[in-house]
Amino acid sequence: MSIRTLDDLLAEGVSGRRVLVRADLNVPLDKQTGEITDDGRIRAVLPTLSALTGAGAKVTVCSHLGRPKGEPDPQFSLRAVADRLGELLGAPVHFATDTVGDSARSTVEALGDGAVALLENLRFNAGETSKDEAERKSFADQLAGFGEAYVDDAFGAVHRKHASVYDVPARLPHYAGRLVLREVEVLSALTGEPERPYVVVLGGSKVSDKLAVIEALLPKVDRLLIGGGMCFTFLKAQGHEVGTSLLEKDMVETCRNLMERAPGKIMLPVDVVAADAFAPDAAHDTVRADGIPSHRLGLDIGPETVAGFAAAVKGAKTIFWNGPMGVFEMAPFAHGTRGVAEAIAGSGAFTVVGGGDSAAAVRALGLDESSFGHISTGGGASLEYLEGKTLPGIAALEN
């Protein structure tokens, strides 16, 4: 890629200059208290922000959070993020209570050298996500007015053709931040010639969400291990009873075709933890994957499957993991995700955790993040990159 980077911008000099940074601060919030439950995405942007403030730039950060409907919604405010970002940076972060209005303009204008401002949630303005190009570009014009240079460090949003991601770079000198550059380097390695054996571990709820990446990776991998809710559609394709487990009936034939195309390459659970209900206190036990009772649903992979998956990753040289093995948020059904994650971490391979729920699981289960080669912030963006799609935010930086 021919993309200018943060280091190029720093070499040009940023002292006293206004730099607009698109970050991905879309962190989970507790619905009752509004407190941040996982600050991983905030910490991920710190290297870029620290480099800019340390060099004397006047930094304005913008981000989205959640899915508000193009107008202010207090439950999706970034105010708590501004507070946490300030704690991590060790300096106050000035918060604008709107995106491009009076508060934003006055907050940005008042910034001193090395100071940071955070605009309110970009999606409070309909122009951010608008399908109307004129509306989107009008919003981009206003955002671009807050910077003399633009840095994209929001890899989790680069697959969106949104104003702050796609249109603003066309209006300012633009650069890739540290996080975006690292994400692209790592994912490029997975799509190029990864060191073998190359093992991919996929979980999560739906086959349909992962079908494109399965199609793209299946010819390239040595083993594809499938757990999580999506495994039950594959088990159904083998003719097994799956009880009331999550099932995509319209994907059964697709799963059967995938297994026929790559015999012996796809590895499925041999046992699962089946429960009477989707609840942490539901009665449950471990059953064979081909013998799930008709009144029960699978909520985790079983211990024999964990051991089998662990053996499969043990000799790998490259591992990509995306999606939990079970409902890890409920303690009785977290053992599969923990066991597979620990096996991946201890494999000695180059390991990539594909963002989203996988990254959340690593932190929620108290696993050592440094034991993985790279934990992506991308989620959907990571998968689309591996599928070979053109990502609008990356294309905008290349132009």
C-alpha positions as CSV (number, residue, x, y, z in Angstrom):
1,M,0.0,0.0,0.0
2,S,1.0,3.6,-0.6
3,I,-0.3,5.2,2.6
4,R,1.3,8.0,4.5
5,T,1.7,7.2,8.1
6,L,1.7,9.0,11.5
7,D,5.5,8.9,11.4
8,D,5.4,10.8,8.1
9,L,3.2,13.5,9.7
10,L,5.4,13.7,12.7
11,A,8.4,14.2,10.5
12,E,6.7,17.1,8.8
13,G,6.2,18.7,12.2
14,V,2.9,19.1,14.1
15,S,3.8,21.5,16.9
16,G,0.9,24.1,17.1
17,R,-1.0,22.4,14.2
18,R,-4.6,21.2,14.5
19,V,-4.8,17.4,13.9
20,L,-8.2,15.7,13.5
21,V,-8.0,12.0,14.7
22,R,-10.8,9.5,13.8
23,A,-10.7,6.9,16.6
24,D,-12.9,3.9,17.4
25,L,-14.0,4.6,20.9
26,N,-17.1,2.4,20.5
27,V,-16.8,0.8,24.0
28,P,-19.4,-1.2,25.8
29,L,-21.3,0.6,28.5
30,D,-23.2,-0.8,31.5
31,K,-26.9,-0.2,30.8
32,Q,-27.7,0.5,34.4
33,T,-24.8,2.8,35.4
34,G,-23.5,4.0,32.0
35,E,-20.0,3.0,33.1
36,I,-17.4,1.6,30.6
37,T,-17.1,-2.2,31.0
38,D,-14.2,-2.7,28.6
39,D,-11.8,0.2,27.8
40,G,-9.7,-1.9,25.3
41,R,-10.5,0.3,22.3
42,I,-9.6,3.5,24.3
43,R,-6.2,2.1,25.2
44,A,-5.6,1.0,21.6
45,V,-5.6,4.6,20.4
46,L,-3.2,5.9,23.1
47,P,0.1,5.4,21.1
48,T,-1.2,7.6,18.3
49,L,-2.6,10.3,20.6
50,S,0.5,10.3,22.9
51,A,2.8,10.7,19.9
52,L,0.8,13.7,18.6
53,T,0.4,15.5,21.9
54,G,4.0,14.8,22.8
55,A,5.0,16.6,19.6
56,G,2.8,19.6,20.4
57,A,-0.2,19.0,18.2
58,K,-3.6,20.4,19.0
59,V,-5.6,17.1,18.8
60,T,-9.3,16.8,18.1
61,V,-10.6,13.3,18.4
62,C,-13.9,12.1,16.9
63,S,-15.7,8.7,17.2
64,H,-19.0,7.0,17.2
65,L,-20.6,4.9,20.0
66,G,-23.5,2.5,19.5
67,R,-26.2,3.1,16.9
68,P,-28.1,6.3,17.6
69,K,-30.6,7.4,15.0
70,G,-28.8,10.5,13.7
71,E,-29.8,12.7,16.6
72,P,-28.6,13.2,20.2
73,D,-29.3,10.2,22.5
74,P,-27.9,10.5,26.1
75,Q,-27.4,6.7,26.5
76,F,-24.8,6.9,23.6
77,S,-22.9,10.0,24.8
78,L,-19.1,9.9,24.7
79,R,-18.8,11.9,27.9
80,A,-17.7,8.9,30.0
81,V,-15.2,8.0,27.3
82,A,-13.7,11.5,27.5
83,D,-13.2,11.0,31.3
84,R,-11.6,7.6,30.8
85,L,-9.4,8.9,28.0
86,G,-8.2,11.7,30.2
87,E,-7.3,9.3,33.0
88,L,-5.3,7.1,30.6
89,L,-3.5,10.1,29.0
90,G,-2.8,11.7,32.3
91,A,-4.2,15.0,31.2
92,P,-7.7,16.5,30.9
93,V,-9.6,15.8,27.7
94,H,-11.9,18.7,26.7
95,F,-15.3,17.5,25.8
96,A,-17.6,19.1,23.2
97,T,-21.3,18.5,23.7
98,D,-22.0,18.5,20.0
99,T,-20.3,17.3,16.8
100,V,-19.8,20.4,14.7
101,G,-21.9,23.1,16.5
102,D,-21.0,25.9,18.8
103,S,-19.6,23.7,21.6
104,A,-17.3,21.9,19.1
105,R,-16.1,25.1,17.5
106,S,-15.3,26.8,20.8
107,T,-13.7,23.7,22.3
108,V,-11.4,23.2,19.3
109,E,-10.5,26.9,19.1
110,A,-9.5,26.9,22.7
111,L,-7.0,24.0,22.5
112,G,-3.4,24.7,23.4
113,D,-0.4,22.9,22.1
114,G,-0.4,19.2,23.2
115,A,-4.0,19.3,24.3
116,V,-6.8,17.0,23.4
117,A,-10.5,17.5,22.7
118,L,-13.2,14.9,22.1
119,L,-16.3,15.7,20.0
120,E,-19.7,14.2,21.0
121,N,-20.8,11.0,19.2
122,L,-20.5,11.5,15.4
123,R,-23.7,9.5,14.9
124,F,-25.7,12.2,16.7
125,N,-25.4,13.9,13.3
126,A,-27.4,12.2,10.4
127,G,-24.7,13.3,8.0
128,E,-22.2,10.8,9.4
129,T,-23.9,7.7,8.1
130,S,-26.2,9.2,5.4
131,K,-26.7,7.4,2.1
132,D,-27.2,10.9,0.6
133,E,-23.8,11.9,-0.7
134,A,-24.5,15.6,-0.5
135,E,-25.6,15.4,3.2
136,R,-22.6,13.2,4.1
137,K,-20.1,15.5,2.3
138,S,-21.6,18.6,4.0
139,F,-20.9,17.0,7.4
140,A,-17.4,16.1,6.2
141,D,-16.8,19.7,5.2
142,Q,-17.6,20.8,8.7
143,L,-15.5,18.1,10.4
144,A,-12.5,18.8,8.2
145,G,-12.6,22.4,9.4
146,F,-11.3,21.2,12.8
147,G,-8.0,20.0,11.4
148,E,-5.0,20.9,9.2
149,A,-4.3,17.2,8.9
150,Y,-6.3,14.0,9.4
151,V,-5.2,10.7,11.1
152,D,-7.3,7.6,10.9
153,D,-6.7,5.3,13.8
154,A,-10.2,3.7,13.8
155,F,-9.6,0.3,12.1
156,G,-13.0,-0.9,13.5
157,A,-14.7,1.6,11.3
158,V,-12.7,1.4,8.0
159,H,-15.3,-0.9,6.4
160,R,-17.9,1.9,6.6
161,K,-18.4,4.5,4.0
162,H,-19.1,7.2,6.5
163,A,-18.3,10.9,6.4
164,S,-15.5,10.8,9.1
165,V,-13.9,7.7,7.6
166,Y,-14.3,8.1,3.8
167,D,-15.1,11.8,3.0
168,V,-12.9,13.7,5.4
169,P,-9.6,12.2,4.1
170,A,-10.4,13.7,0.7
171,R,-10.4,17.2,2.3
172,L,-7.2,17.1,4.3
173,P,-3.7,15.7,4.1
174,H,-4.3,12.2,5.5
175,Y,-2.3,9.6,7.4
176,A,-2.7,6.1,8.9
177,G,-2.4,6.0,12.7
178,R,-0.3,3.4,14.6
179,L,-3.3,1.1,15.2
180,V,-4.5,1.1,11.6
181,L,-1.0,0.5,10.3
182,R,-0.5,-2.5,12.7
183,E,-3.9,-4.0,11.8
184,V,-3.2,-3.9,8.1
185,E,0.3,-5.3,8.5
186,V,-1.0,-8.2,10.6
187,L,-4.0,-9.1,8.5
188,S,-1.9,-8.8,5.3
189,A,0.3,-11.5,6.7
190,L,-2.7,-13.8,7.1
191,T,-3.9,-13.3,3.6
192,G,-0.4,-13.6,2.1
193,E,1.8,-16.6,2.8
194,P,1.4,-17.3,6.5
195,E,3.8,-19.7,8.2
196,R,2.3,-23.2,8.3
197,P,0.5,-25.1,9.7
198,Y,-2.1,-22.3,9.6
199,V,-5.1,-22.9,11.8
200,V,-8.3,-20.8,12.0
201,V,-10.7,-21.0,15.0
202,L,-14.1,-19.6,14.3
203,G,-17.0,-19.2,16.8
204,G,-19.9,-16.8,17.4
205,S,-23.5,-17.3,16.8
206,K,-24.2,-17.5,13.0
207,V,-22.7,-19.2,10.0
208,S,-24.2,-16.5,7.8
209,D,-22.1,-13.9,9.6
210,K,-18.9,-15.8,8.9
211,L,-19.7,-17.5,5.5
212,A,-17.7,-15.1,3.4
213,V,-14.6,-15.4,5.5
214,I,-14.9,-19.2,5.6
215,E,-15.2,-19.3,1.8
216,A,-12.1,-17.0,1.5
217,L,-10.0,-18.9,4.1
218,L,-10.9,-22.5,3.5
219,P,-8.5,-23.0,0.5
220,K,-5.7,-21.3,2.5
221,V,-5.8,-23.0,5.9
222,D,-4.6,-26.3,7.1
223,R,-7.4,-26.7,9.8
224,L,-10.6,-24.9,10.4
225,L,-12.0,-25.4,13.9
226,I,-15.7,-24.4,14.4
227,G,-17.3,-23.8,17.8
228,G,-19.9,-21.4,19.2
229,G,-23.5,-21.2,18.1
230,M,-22.6,-21.6,14.5
231,C,-21.4,-25.2,15.1
232,F,-24.9,-26.5,15.4
233,T,-25.8,-25.7,11.8
234,F,-22.7,-27.7,10.8
235,L,-23.8,-30.6,13.1
236,K,-27.3,-30.5,11.6
237,A,-25.6,-30.8,8.2
238,Q,-24.1,-34.0,9.4
239,G,-27.5,-35.3,10.2
240,H,-27.3,-34.9,14.0
241,E,-30.1,-33.8,16.4
242,V,-29.3,-30.3,17.8
243,G,-32.3,-29.9,20.1
244,T,-33.3,-26.3,20.5
245,S,-29.8,-25.0,19.9
246,L,-29.2,-22.0,17.6
247,L,-29.8,-23.2,14.1
248,E,-29.8,-21.5,10.7
249,K,-32.0,-23.9,8.6
250,D,-31.3,-22.1,5.4
251,M,-27.6,-22.6,5.9
252,V,-27.6,-26.3,6.4
253,E,-27.0,-27.2,2.8
254,T,-24.2,-24.6,2.5
255,C,-22.5,-26.1,5.5
256,R,-22.8,-29.6,4.0
257,N,-21.2,-28.3,0.8
258,L,-18.3,-26.7,2.6
259,M,-17.5,-30.0,4.4
260,E,-17.7,-31.9,1.1
261,R,-15.3,-29.4,-0.6
262,A,-12.7,-29.7,2.2
263,P,-12.9,-33.3,3.6
264,G,-11.0,-33.6,6.9
265,K,-10.1,-29.9,7.0
266,I,-13.1,-28.7,9.1
267,M,-13.1,-29.8,12.7
268,L,-16.4,-29.8,14.7
269,P,-17.2,-30.3,18.4
270,V,-17.5,-33.9,19.6
271,D,-19.2,-32.9,22.8
272,V,-21.2,-29.9,24.0
273,V,-22.6,-28.4,27.2
274,A,-26.3,-28.6,26.8
275,A,-28.8,-26.7,29.1
276,D,-32.5,-26.6,29.7
277,A,-32.6,-22.9,29.1
278,F,-30.6,-19.9,28.1
279,A,-29.8,-18.8,31.6
280,P,-26.7,-19.0,33.9
281,D,-28.6,-21.1,36.5
282,A,-30.1,-23.5,34.0
283,A,-29.6,-27.2,34.6
284,H,-26.9,-28.5,32.2
285,D,-24.5,-31.2,31.5
286,T,-22.0,-32.4,28.9
287,V,-23.4,-34.6,26.1
288,R,-22.1,-36.1,22.8
289,A,-22.4,-33.6,19.9
290,D,-24.4,-36.3,18.0
291,G,-26.8,-36.8,21.0
292,I,-28.1,-33.5,22.1
293,P,-31.5,-34.0,23.8
294,S,-34.4,-32.6,21.8
295,H,-35.5,-30.3,24.7
296,R,-32.0,-28.9,25.3
297,L,-29.8,-26.3,23.7
298,G,-26.0,-26.3,23.4
299,L,-24.3,-23.3,25.1
300,D,-20.6,-24.3,25.0
301,I,-18.3,-26.8,23.6
302,G,-17.4,-29.7,25.9
303,P,-14.1,-30.7,27.5
304,E,-13.2,-33.4,25.0
305,T,-13.7,-30.8,22.2
306,V,-11.5,-28.3,24.1
307,A,-8.8,-31.0,24.3
308,G,-9.1,-31.8,20.6
309,F,-9.0,-28.1,19.6
310,A,-6.0,-27.5,21.9
311,A,-4.2,-30.4,20.2
312,A,-5.0,-29.0,16.8
313,V,-3.5,-25.6,17.6
314,K,-0.5,-26.9,19.5
315,G,1.6,-27.6,16.4
316,A,0.4,-24.5,14.5
317,K,2.7,-21.7,13.4
318,T,-0.1,-19.2,12.6
319,I,-3.5,-19.0,14.3
320,F,-6.4,-16.7,13.6
321,W,-9.2,-16.8,16.2
322,N,-12.6,-15.0,15.8
323,G,-15.6,-15.7,17.9
324,P,-16.2,-17.3,21.3
325,M,-16.8,-21.1,21.7
326,G,-19.8,-20.6,23.9
327,V,-21.8,-18.1,25.9
328,F,-18.7,-17.0,27.9
329,E,-20.7,-14.2,29.6
330,M,-22.3,-16.9,31.7
331,A,-19.8,-18.6,34.0
332,P,-21.1,-22.2,33.5
333,F,-20.6,-21.8,29.7
334,A,-17.3,-20.0,29.6
335,H,-15.0,-23.0,30.0
336,G,-14.8,-23.8,26.3
337,T,-13.7,-20.2,25.3
338,R,-11.2,-20.1,28.2
339,G,-9.7,-23.5,27.3
340,V,-9.3,-22.7,23.6
341,A,-8.0,-19.2,24.3
342,E,-5.4,-20.5,26.7
343,A,-4.3,-23.2,24.2
344,I,-4.0,-20.5,21.5
345,A,-2.0,-18.2,23.9
346,G,0.4,-21.0,24.8
347,S,0.8,-22.5,21.3
348,G,4.0,-20.6,20.4
349,A,2.5,-19.7,17.1
350,F,1.9,-16.2,15.7
351,T,-1.6,-15.6,17.0
352,V,-4.2,-13.1,16.0
353,V,-7.4,-12.5,17.9
354,G,-10.0,-11.1,15.5
355,G,-11.6,-8.4,17.6
356,G,-15.2,-8.1,18.6
357,D,-16.4,-10.7,21.1
358,S,-13.1,-12.6,21.0
359,A,-11.2,-9.6,22.2
360,A,-13.9,-8.9,24.8
361,A,-13.6,-12.6,26.0
362,V,-9.9,-12.3,26.5
363,R,-10.3,-9.4,28.8
364,A,-13.5,-10.6,30.5
365,L,-11.9,-13.9,31.4
366,G,-8.8,-12.2,32.8
367,L,-6.4,-13.7,30.2
368,D,-3.0,-12.1,29.6
369,E,-3.4,-9.9,26.5
370,S,0.4,-9.9,25.9
371,S,0.4,-13.7,25.4
372,F,-1.3,-13.2,22.0
373,G,0.6,-11.8,19.0
374,H,-2.1,-9.3,18.1
375,I,-5.6,-8.5,19.4
376,S,-7.5,-6.7,16.7
377,T,-10.0,-3.9,17.4
378,G,-11.6,-4.6,14.0
379,G,-14.4,-7.2,14.4
380,G,-16.3,-6.8,11.1
381,A,-13.5,-4.8,9.5
382,S,-11.0,-7.7,10.2
383,L,-13.3,-10.2,8.6
384,E,-14.0,-8.1,5.6
385,Y,-10.2,-7.6,5.1
386,L,-9.7,-11.3,5.2
387,E,-12.5,-11.8,2.7
388,G,-10.6,-9.6,0.3
389,K,-13.0,-6.8,0.2
390,T,-12.0,-3.2,-0.5
391,L,-12.4,-1.2,2.8
392,P,-13.6,2.4,2.1
393,G,-11.5,3.8,4.9
394,I,-8.3,2.2,3.7
395,A,-9.0,3.1,0.1
396,A,-9.5,6.8,1.2
397,L,-6.1,6.7,2.9
398,E,-4.5,5.3,-0.3
399,N,-5.9,8.0,-2.5
